[in-house]
Amino acid sequence: MTSPRYHFISGLPRSGSTLLAAILRQNPRFQAGMSSPVGSFVNSILSQVSAGSEFATLVDNAQRKDLLTGLFDSYYRKDSDKSVIFDTNRMWCAKLPTLLDLFPDAKVVACARNVAWVMDSIERQYRSNPYENTKLFGNNMGRSTVYQRLEGLAQHDQLVGFAWAALREAFYGEHAKSILVIDYDLLTQAPEKVIGLLYDFIGEPRFAHDFEQLAYDAPDFDLQLGLPGLHRVRPKVEFTERRTIIPPDLFEKFSKMTFWSDPSGSAANVIAPKPDTKEATV
């Protein structure tokens, strides 16, 4: 049996990764979905065979590579009818040396969005479930006000801060040419054009997607997080303008974290609106 081609979806939360997976999985040759446990499995295996573990001297680099390759193939054996696998995890941007050694032809599609709107989206999810202590926050103090919630999430070891730091590392790193950054707003405004460019980037023949008949939901996963509807994708891809619900000082602060709109100094591929316009630049 021929092994599938592996590509990866990563980037910021609330920036279209589940939407992108819902679009891609319409192609019968593709497998894509929400975040998988494969990234955690990779970290767990490496911790068991690295320095500091009693087993480190028993496993050489060739075996480590075989273990990780086998992990991907074993997890996706259920999708043996698919020739292209997209695995989703926010940590992949921080694992490019590993991924590209395992799969030299792999590409990483990094979903991005103005960080202020990422925070706005998370805050909306939180406020829409007032009877849940979502697991996004570790304790009552961490969830007590919008300032503590959002500034906590921006820390480099938390949901948004980690993903942002990983994306920035990949964007300016030595493997940046293997990354395609897709801006959420442009994906929702011009999905056909954006997805066509994605197909070109990964070297696959284009497919006629239906951007008005999407279907994706993960109710059980979302309920255990205390955020029902977090991964529900609306049937139609469309851009919706709205006013932010977060204080203006927070919105201004987080807006300044949007670094990918200026690709100078990076070899990364970027699909995003030109500054102050809705015209795409690649």
Secondary structure by P-SEA (a helix, b strand, c coil): ccccbbbbbbccccccaaaaaaaaacccccccccccaaaaaaaaaaaaacccccccccccaaaaaaaaaaaaaaaacccccccbbbbbcccccccaaaaaaacccbbbbbbbcaaaaaaaaaaaaaaacccccccccccccccccaaaaaaaaaccccaaaaaaaaaaaaacccccccbbbbbaaaaaacaaaaaaaaaaaaccccccccccccccccaaaaaaacccccccccccbbbbbbbbcccaaaaaaaaacccccccccccccccccccccccccc
